Amino acid sequence: MTSRYAVTGKPVMHSESPALHRAGFRYARRDATYLRLMADSAQESLYLFKELGLSGMNVTSPFKEHIAALLDETDSLASRVGAVNTVLSINGKTHGYNTDPKGFALALNKAGICSGYNGLIFVLGTGGAARSALSVLKAIQIQNVAVISRDVNRAKTLANVHKYDAHSYKQITDKADIIVSCLPRNIEIPAHLIGRDSLIIDANYKAKKPAGVKKYVSGASWLAGQAIATFSLFTGVDIPVEVMMSAFDKSLQTRDNIALIGSTGAGKTTVGKHLANLRGWSFVDTDAEVERRTGDTVDKIFKRDGEAKFRQWEQLCIEENVSHHNKTIFAVGAGALSSSRSKKTLCVNARIIWLWSNPQTCAERLLNAGNRPMLGERDRKMAISKLLEHRIDDYAACADGVIDTARRTPMEIAQRIQDEIDLCR
């Protein structure tokens, strides 16, 4: 049985966690999938976690602190840190953990910093990553630490837990020996904090090394360290750090098409047209392309020739269109991934977004949609449920990201996908 895992955050499509964990699954020979959840809140993340039947989930900014209060249980470390970056489903209950401290410990080790260090350390930020860094620094008895934030009151609240100092950026005139940057994506480290010989340890693995900085530990070490610990929670297997470090994925940056997948009624065609307009790209509906090629409707092809013949036409249209187009949005038929060749073509040539909608919502959207070949006319909710049961692992295996369509308008869905894709650049 395939196990399903994911990472959630906002934004999340830039996350390298899928690449790292998929490499781990290959190494450990585990039948498992891993994708990204595009949620707007910790609550929605947990809803999708349950709806998709996930076994485990990583949590990134800005949900780490919020999700902790929503879980059935949290372990002692996550409770002390006040943030959760890993969720497991155990016997129907949600359990929260925090593996960020192990990630930061690996980054410290790479920098050669150990217990007894007496240089001045600035921890920038007050979110989950900063909380984890402070817990590690305290645990190894490093004393000369200050929490720095634009919001000095938040900095003081966090620093007081560990009996450290706290300041706003404007209050600082000293240069740090070590800067632990836990700043949000695309926020630069204030230059006046950086000394000529400062060492920077960055939690953000997408950040660029500041100009003029000679000593820099990227967030890749931090991410790999926490991923190793999380993978052990997921599977019980210890993965060599080299497996994780070698898995950082650049493939998302090179795929200039977007394919929308999901159940019939999820909204692929409507969302696809909106997304194509937003990006100024072309739009192709694979069902419509089959009808154009054959001169018959999908319904007639199914009735006359059967599903197998339709899948042959569908596969041909996907191979010829997706392989030879750039900057195109594809709305892909609900059953297209049953073809291994179609699946491979899509995975190689497009970023794949799974439009999730539960069977009840899909059925309601199809009330006046006329005949759909594989659904019949009576209990469409039941028919969609049965098809989804067979297709869900293919969707999860291929999808780069998933978004719930039930709570958003088609334009809102398209805009969120647009925003996420733009942040991947």
PAKE-466277 format. One record per residue: x, z, y of N, C-alpha, C, CB in turn. Coordinates in steps of 0.02 Angstrom, whole numbers, plus 50000, padded with zeros to 5 digits. Glycine has a CB too. Layout:
<sites>
XZYXZYXZYXZY ...
</sites>
This chain:
<sites>
500425000049940500005000050000500445000050062499525006150000 500274995750110500664995150171500505000950218500524988450206 501015004150244500925009350295501015006250364501435015250284 500625008650412500635005850479500875011050529499935003250499 501325008950574501605013250625501595009550692502335015550607 501705013250747501685010150813502035014550864500965008850835 502125011650924502365015350982501855014251038503085013151005 501725019451078501265018751133501575021251197500615022651119 501355018451253501595020351319501305015551370502365020451322 501475016451433501245011951486501785011451539500565014351516 502165005951539502115000051496502415001351427502464994151528 502294996451380502554997351312502844991051281502005000051268 502674985151308502894978951275503654977951280502544973051306 503994981651324504724981251329505064985351275504954983551398 504684989551239504984994351193505364990951136504444998851164 505954993651121506354991251066506204995051001507094991851083 505765000051004505625004050943505404999850884505095009150958 504984994550893504814990450835505414987450800504344984950855 505894984850839506494981850809506884986950768506944978750863 506954992950795507344998150761507005000350696507445004150807 506355001650700506015004150641505914998750588505345007050661 505804992550610505754987150560506414986350523505554980550594 506974987150559507624986850526507684992650476508204987250578 507434998450495507445004150450507025002950388507195010250485 506444999950397506014998550339506354993650291505334995750361 506694988650319507054983850276507614987450238507344978050318 507984991650273508534995250242508284999750186508904999450295 507725003250199507455007950150506985004750099507085013550186 506864998150108506424994350064505724997450062506714994049992 505464998750121504795001550128504304996150150504795007450177 503704996250121503174991650139502804994650199502684990250079 503004992650259502734995750319502774990850378503115002250336 502334991850426502324987750487502374992350548501674983450491 502574989450605502674993350666502524988950726503394996250669 502094991150770501904987150829501834991550890501254983350815 501624988550946501564992151009500824992751028501954988451066 500614998651051499934999851073499904999651150499665006651047 499524995051177499444994551250498844998851270499344987151273 498975005151285498445009851303498515011951376498465016051258 497965014351404497985016851473498045024351479497365014651509 498015027851422498045035151424498245037751355497365038151445 498425044151353498575047351289497945047451246498835054551300 497365048351277496735048451239496615041851204496145050151285 496715036251241496615029751211497125028351156496645024251264 497735030751166498255029951115498035033251050498925032851139 497775039351055497565042950996496955039750963497415050251013 496515036951005495935033250978496175027250936495485030751036 496635023350963496895017550926497285019750864497345013350970 497645025250869498015028050812497535029050753498345034850831 496955031750768496465033150714496095026850693495955038350738 495905022650741495545016450726495945011850681495345012950790 496595011350695497025006750657497295009750593497605004550701 497125016050580497355019250519498105020050516497125015350459 498415022050572499135022650574499365028950538499385022850646 499945028450506500255034250473500675038150522500685032050414 500955034750572501375038050621501425034050685502075039250593 501625037450739501665034050804502195037350847500975034250839 502595033250880503035035650933502665035650999503685031250938 502835040351043502515040951108503055040751161502095047451113 502965036351210503445035851265503095037151331503795029051266 503465036651385503195038151452502585033751468503745037151506 502065036351500502005043051529501565047751488501735042551599 501525046751422501045050351382501315056451344500745045751333 501975057651348502275062751305501995069751316503025062951316 501895071551379501625078251392500875078551379501785080351463 500515073251398499795073351393499545073451321499505067351428 499885069851277499625069151209499685075651170499995063651173 500155079951190500265086151152499635090451147500825090251184 499255090651201498645094751202498075091851162498425095851273 498135085551141497595082151105497665082451029497555074951127 498235084851006498385084750934498125091050899499135083950923 498035090450834497815096250795498355101550790497605094050724 498985099250783499535103950777500165100950809499665105850703 500605105350834501275103150857501785107950828501315102950935 502385105350813502895109750785503215113950840503435105650747 503625118750820503895123550868504325120350921504295128850831 504725115250903505165112050952504745108251004505645107150917 504255104450982503825100851030503465105751076503315096450992 503255111351049502915116451090503385119351142502645122051046 504015120551123504505123251170504675118251225505145125451134 504765112051204504945106851252504355105151298505185100451216 503745105751271503155104151309502985096751310503235106551379 503225093151259503105085951255503155083751182503615082051300 502805078451166502795075551099503005068251103502095076251065 503465066151060503635059051057503505055950988504365058051075 503245060050942503105057550875502455060750850503685058950826 502005056650824501375059050796501325056750724500755056650838 501135061250680501015059550609500295061150591501505063250563 500025057250545499375058850516499505062050448498925052450509 499305068450441499425072150379498765075250356499975077650389 498515072850300497885075350272497315075150323497985082550247 497295069650361496745068750408496835072150474496125070950378 497395075650485497515079150548498125076150583497625086650536 498125076750649498685074050689499185079650703498435070950755 499825078150689500365082950698500875080050747500705084750630 501095084150795501555081850846502255084750838501295083450914 502755080550852503465082450847503835079650908503785079950780 504445082050918504865079150971505565078150944504875083751034 505755071750938506435070050914506895068050970506385064450863 506655068251033507085066551090507715070851094506695067151154 507665077451080508275081551083508835078851037508125088651064 508645076250979509155073550934509445067150963508865072250865 509035063250998509285057251031509785058951086508715053151059 509605063951126510055065951180510695069051152509705071051226 510635072751096511225075651065511715070251042511025080051005 511455064651017511885059050997512225056051058511475053650960 511865055451113512165052751174512705057351201511625051651228 512585063951198513095068751219513715068251175512815075851216 513595067651111514155067051063514575060851078513895066950991 514235055351093514595049151109515015049951172514095043251118 514765054151219515135055351281515665060651274514655057351336 515695063851215516205069051203516045075651236516855066651228 515405076951250515205083151283514965088151230514655081951336 515235094151231515045099151182514965105951214515565099451126 514815110951173514705117751197515315120151237514565122451138 515185123551292515715126251333515905121951391516315127351291 515615115851396515755111551453515555115051517515385104651446 515985114951569515835118651630515795114351694516345123951640 515765107751685515665103451743514955103751768515855096151726 514825100951826514165100951856513745095251827514205100451933 513155097051801512705092051771512055091851811512565093651696 511855085851831511205084751862510745081451810511265080351926 510155084151800509635080951760509115078251808509315085951707 509035071651810508585068451857507915067051824508885061951884 507375069751855506705068751828506415075051798506715063251776 505755074951787505415080851761504945079251703505035084251817 505005073351675504575071351620504815073651552504495063851619 504545070651500504695072751432505435072051414504295068751384 505755066651435506465065651420506895071051453506705058751442 506735072751515507105078051550507005084751516506875078451624 506415086151494506275092351458506705092951395505525092951440 506765087351359507155087251298507905088251313507055080751259 508145084851365508855085551383509015092751402509025080751442 508585095851441508705102751462508705107551402508175104951512 508265106251354508245110651294508895110251255507655108751249 509195104251252509825103451216510395106751255509985095851204 510425105551319510955108651360510935116251355510885106451434 510335119051356510275126351349510485128651280509555128451363 510295124751229510455126751160511205126851147510125121951111 511585122451180512315122351170512675126251225512575115051167 512285130251261512555135251308512955132251365512985140151271 512695126651392512985123851453512605126651513512955115951452 512955129651559512635133651612512575130251679513015139951620 513045125851697513075123151765512635116851770513805121451785 511985118051771511495112551768510985113351824511145112451698 510785107751853510265107751904509765102151890510565107051976 509125103651899508595098651892508465095751961507945101751861 508485089051965508405085652030507785081152026509045081452048 507355081752077506735077752078506505076852150506185080952036 506115071552162505795070852227505315076552240505425064052232 504985079052187504525084552192504885091052173503895083452146 505135094652224505555100552210505155106052174505845103352275 504505106352185504105111452151504065110152076503395111752180 503995103952057504005102251986504695103651957503815094751975 505205101951995505895103251971506005110751960506405100552022 505755114852006505845122051999505465124751939505615125652062 504855122251928504465124551871504825123151806503775121151871 505115117151800505465115351739506135119051734505595107751737 506495119551788507145122951787507085130351770507505122151854 506555133551794506465140651782506385142351708505855143151820 506125137651670506055138851597506735140151566505715132751563 507255136851591507915137351562508405141251606508195130451548 508145143951661508555147751709509115143351739508865153851674 508915137251758509365132651792509155132051866509375125651758 509585128851906509425127551976508965121451982510065126552017 508655120852040508225115052053508285113052126507485116652035 508285106452139508355103952207507975097352213509095102952226 507805095652275507565088852289508175084452301507075088752350 508085077852299508635073252311508955074452380508395066052305 508535075752429508785076452498509215082752507508195076652546 509105087752464509475094052471510185093752444509095099552437 510325088652403510965088452367511505084952408510875084852301 512065088352415512655085352447513245084852399512865089452509 513205088552343513745088352293513705081952251513705094452247 514275080252222514305074852173514325077952104514925070152185 513945074952058513915077751990514485075151947513245076051957 514715079451901515195077051850514825072851798515555083151816 514215075051781513795071351734513095070851763513785074851663 512815064851761512125063751781511735061551719512065058451838 511225065451701510775063551647510155060551680510595069751600 510095054051678509545050651712508945049951666509765043851738 508405053351684507775052851648507245049951694507545059751620 507465045451737507015042451787506585037051756507425039651845 505995035951784505555030551759505895023751765504895030551797 505635019151726505895012251726505895009451797505465007851679 506435005851813506515002351877506625006951937505904998051889 506755013351927506955017851981507695019251975506535024451980 508065017552027508795018152024509025025352038509115013452074 509605027052012509915033552026510145033552099510515034951977 509945038552138510175038852208510945038752212509915045152243 511205034252252511935033052254512315039152278512085027152299 512005043352321512385048952349512515054552299512015051652409 512195054052239512315059052187512915057252144511705059752144 513125050952147513635048352101514335048952132513485041052083 514765052552097515465053152118515885047552089515755059852098 516505047052112516945041752088517065042152013517605041952125 517075048151986517215049151915516615051751876517795053851907 516015051051905515415053651871515285049751807514805053151918 515075053551756514835050551693514075050451696515085054651631 513785044751682513055044151681512815043151610512815038151726 512345047451589512005046751525511285044851541512035053451481 511085038851520510435036151540509945036551482510505028951564 509345039051496508815039151445508485032251439508285044451462 508545028151490508215021651492508685016251465507995019951564 508535013751406508985008951374508925001951405508845008551300 508435000951450508374994551485508724994651553507644992751493 508965000651573509265001251640509944997751642509345008751659 510134995551702510784992451712511274997751738510734986551761 511894997251717512405001851741512475001151816513085000651705 512435006751853512505006351926513185003351946512425013251958 513184999752000513804996552025514335001752038513664992452088 514945000452016515505004852029515595010551981515445007652096 515105011651936515145017051887515595014951829514435019051862 516085019151814516555017451760516365020451693517255019751779 516065026351695515895029951633515135030151625516195037151632 514895026751574514165025851568513975025651494513935019251603 513485029851475513195029751407512485027251414513225036851373 512345021351387511685018351394511165022051352511695010951375 510535020751368509995023851332509935021551260509355022551366 510335016551241510295014151171510485019751122510765008051161 510985023751140511185029251096510635034451090511825032551122 510325035951147509775040851148509195038251105509535042151220 508995031951115508445029051077508605028951003508285021951101 509205026850985509385026450914509385033350882510065023250906 509625038350919509645045150891508955047850877509995049750939 508495046950925507815049450912507455045150860507405049450977 507625038650857507305034350807507515036250736507495027050820 508145038150727508385040450662507995046650639509145041950664 507905051350686507535057450670506805056050657507605062550727 506515051550697505815049750687505715046150621505565045350744 506185041550605506125037850542506135042650482506705032750536 506535047850487506555052850434505875056350427507105057950447 505555057750484504885060750481504375055850451504655062750552 504445049550469503985044450443504055043450368504095037850478 504675043250343504805040950275505165045850230505185034650278 505495050850259505915055250220506595052350205505575056950155 506755046650236507395043250224507855044050285507275035650209 508485045650273508985046050326509325039250334509505051650311 509295036550394509555029850408510225030450444509055025750450 510745026650424511375026550461511275024250533511885022050426 511625027250579511545025450649511705018150662511995029850693 512155015250621512335008250630511735003550619512905006350583 511285005450574510695001350560510265000950623510285004250501 510165006650655509755006850715510095003350774509575013950733 510735004750784511095002150842511154994450839511785005250846 511164991750779511244984450772510584980750778511574982850706 510034984450786509374981350781509054979650848508924985750742 509394981250902509074979850967508894972550973509534981951025 508264971350991507944964750983507894961251050507254965450952 508124955051052508044951051113507554945251103508734948351136 507234945051045506814939251028506214938651073506594939650957 505934944251097505344943851141505494939851204505104950851159 506124939951226506304936651288506344929051281506964939351314 506344926651220506454919551210505834915851186507004918551160 505274919351177504664916151154504204914751213504304920451101 504134908351230503774906451291503054904351278504134900851325 502764906451222502054905551209501754912451194501934900551150 501104913051202500744919151184500174917151137500484922951247 500134920451080499594919151032499154925351028499874917250962 498504924451035498024929851029497704929650960497484929451085 497744935250924497464935650857496944941250856498014936950804 496554941550802496054946850795495424944250762495894949850862 494954948850750494334947250717493904942350758493944953650703 493454938950723492944935050758492534939750803492474931350707 492464937850866492094942050913492544946650954491614946250875 493204946450943493654950650981493754948151052494334951050946 493594941751064493654939151132494264934751144493654944651180 494554931951093495184928251100495124922251147495424925951032 494594918351139494524912351181494404914151254493944908051156 493964918851267493804920751336494414923851370493214925651339 494734928651335495334931851363495884926651372495564937651317 495964922251323496484917151326496424912651386496474913051263 495824910751404495734906451462495904910151526495004903951466 495704916451531495884920451590496654921251595495554927451587 496964922651538497694923651538498064917251557497924926051469 497824911551532498124905151549498074903851624497784899451510 497514905651654497434904751726497904909351765496704906051747 497974915551742498414920251776499134917951775498354927151745 499344915151718500044913251711500174906051732500264914151640 499644902151743499744895051759499984891151699500244894351815 499774893251639499974889951576499394885851548500204895251525 499554882051496499044878251459498684882951411499354872351421 498094880751388497704884751340497494880251282497084887851374 497584882851221497374879251160496994884151115497984876251123 496384882151096495994885851047496074882150980495224886451068 496354885550930496524881950868495894879450832496914886550821 495334883050836494714880550806494494874150841494154885850810 494524874150908494334868250945494794862350930494334869651020 495434863950918495914858650902495764855550833496634861450903 495554859650785495354857050720494744852550728495194862950671 494274854650768493674850550779493854843950813493154854450822 494314844150860494524838050894494854833250845495004839650951 495274835950801495634831750752495164828650701496174835850716 494694832550677494264830350622493624826950644494094836150578 493414828250706492784825550729492184829350704492724818450710 492294835050670491754839150643491814846250669491754839050566 491254849850666491274856850685491594860950629490564859550700 491844866850646492124871350596491604872950543492384877850629 490984874050564490444875650517490344870050466489794876950555 490354863850490490254858150444490834857350396490164851550484 491444858550420492034857950375491984863150320492694858850416 491804869350337491734874550287491204872750236491554881250320 490624870250259490074868650214490224862750169489434867350254 490544857650197490674851550160491294852050116490744845750208 491844854850144492494854550110492734861350085493004851650156 492444866850109492664873450088493204876350133492904873150018 493334882750124493814886250167494524883550157493804893650152 494714881950095495404879750083495574873550123495504878350008 495114868750127495244862650165495284864250239494694857450152 494844868650263494884870550334495554873750350494304875450351 495804878150305496444881450318497014876350321496594886650264 496964870950282497474865750285497484862450354497354860450231 496894860850380496844857950447497104862950499496124855850462 496894869150492497104874350539497864875150539496764881050522 498154875250480498884875950474499234870150508499094876450401 498984864050497499284858050528499254858550604498914851750504 498684860650630498604861050703499064866450732497874862650721 499134871950698499574877350722500294875050721499484883750679 500504871950666501204869750661501374864650714501344866950591 500934859850724501084854450772501034856750844500604848550761 500564861150859500474863350928500944868950948499754865650939 500984874250908501374880150928502124878450927501234886050880 502344874450880503054872750875503294868250931503194869450808 502834864450961503044859451009502794860851080502794852650987 502524866751091502294868551158502684874351186501544870151156 502764874551251503014880251287502514882151341503714878751318 502514888551360502074890951412501344889151397502284888151480 501124890951337500444889651315500154895951286500424883851264 499514897251300499134902651270498734899851212498674906251322 498804902751153498434900451094497924905751073498904898951036 497294903751066496784907951035496744905850962496074907251070 496954910350917497054908550847496464910950806497714911650821 496244906750759495684908550716495794915050679495564902950666 495254918650666495294925350637495644925550570494614928350630 495584920150531495884920150464496524916150458495394917550415 496804914050515497384909550513497994912550480497554907350583 498074919150485498674922350458498674922850382498764929150488 498134920650351498134920350277498624915050252497434918950251 498804910350295499304905250279499994907850298499144898550314 500444908250249501124910650264501484905950311501524911450199 501344899450307501664894650352501414895450424501544887550328 500764896450432500494897650499500774904150528499714898050497 500814909250485501074915650506501794914950531501044920750448 502204911450493502904910550513502964906650578503294907050457 502574901350584502594897250645502424901350706502114891250639 501914905450701501704909550758502224914850775501024912850743 502484918150724502974923550735503614920950767503134927050670 503824914950750504444912150776504354909550847504694906550731 503754906850862503674903150925503234906350977503394896550909 502954912250964502494915251012502544922851010501784913050998 502414925951067502284933051069501564933951046502404936251141 501464938350998500804938850968500454945250991500854938650891 499874944451021499474950051045498834950451003499314949251121 498734956250973498144957550932497604960550976498314962250872 497044956950983496474959551020496054963650970496054953851053 496094970250977495734974650931495024975850958496114981250922 494544975250912493864977250928493554979450862493454971450961 493224985150862492934987650799492364982950777492684994950807 492214982950712491714978250686491034978750720491614979550613 490814984750739490174985350773490164981550839490014992750785 490694982250879490734978750942490754971250932491344981050982 491144969050883491184961850869490504959050850491694960450812 490144962650807489484960450784488994959950843489204965250730 489024964750888488574964650946488724958650991488644971150986 489354956850998489534951151039489304944551009490284950951050 489204944450943489034938250907488284937550894489404937950842 487874941850925487154941750912486854934850926486804947050953 487074931750980486794925250999487304919650994486524925551070 487784920550948488344915750944488234910150894488974919450926 487644909950863487534904750813487894906150748487744898050841 487934901150705488234902150639488994902650642488024896550592 489254907550607489974908250597490104907850522490254914950629 490514903050500490544901350428490654907250381491094896650418 491054912050398491224917350349490824923750361491954918850352 490344923650408489984929750424489264929850400489984930750497 488964923950390488264923750371487824925650431488134928550313 487184926850418486714928150472486434935250471486154923250469 486534939050417486204945550412486644951150439486024946950340 486994954550395487384960450416488084958250436487414965750359 488154956150499488794953650522489304959250529488714950050589 489084965250546489544970850550489884972050483489174977250573 489494971950429489774972850362490254967250344489214973350310 490054961050361490484955250345491144955750383490124948650363 491124957550447491744958250486492174963850459491574959450561 491854969350439492224975050411492604973050348491754980850395 492274969350304492594967250241493164962450254492074963950195 493074957750301493614953050317494194956750349493354947550364 494044961550394494574965250426494984969250376494284969950479 494644971950327494994975750275495524971550240494494978350223 495384965050231495864960550199496394957950247495494954650168 496234957750311496674954550359497094959350401496284950250405 496924965650402497224970350449497984970950441496914977150442 498234970650379498954971150369499324964950394499114972250296 499004959050390499304953050418499324953550494498914946750396 498784955950524498784956850597499334961650618498094959450620 499374967350583499874972450602500584970050591499754978850561 500694965950539501374963550524501614958550576501394960350455 501154954750605501354949350651501334951350725500914943350641 500914956250741500784957750812501384960950846500174962250818 501544958550905502024961950948501694967650985502344957050997 501044966751000500674971951035499944971551018500774971551110 499574977051028498854977151016498514980451075498684980950949 497924977951093497544980851148496814981151128497624976651213 496484986751144495784987651128495364983751179495584995151129 494904979551155494494975451200493814978351215494414968551170 493624983751181492944986351188492824989651256492794991351133 493344992451285493264996351347493484992651409493645002751341 493614986151403493864982251460493504975651464494624981151453 493464972951524493204966151532493744961251511492984964851606 493554955051494494064950051476494604949151529493724943351463 494404949451592494904948751645495374954651648494554947851713 495124960651636495544966651635496044966351577495114972951629 495814963751520496264963051462496814958051478495864960851399 496614952351506497114947251523497614949851574496754940951551 497374953651623497824956251675498314961251645497424959551730 498094965551599498544970351568499084966751527498154975251523 498884961651490499374957851451499874954451498499024952551406 499614951551552500044948351602500554953351630499614945451659 500324959251649500774964251678501304966351628500374970351702 501104967351566501574969551514502104964251500501194971251450 501894958051494502364952651480502864951751537501984946051468 502624952351598503064951651656503604957051657502664951951721 503444963051633503924968551632504444967751577503564975151624 504324963151531504814961851478505414957851503504484958051420 505354954951560505894950551586506504954551606505644946451645 
</sites>
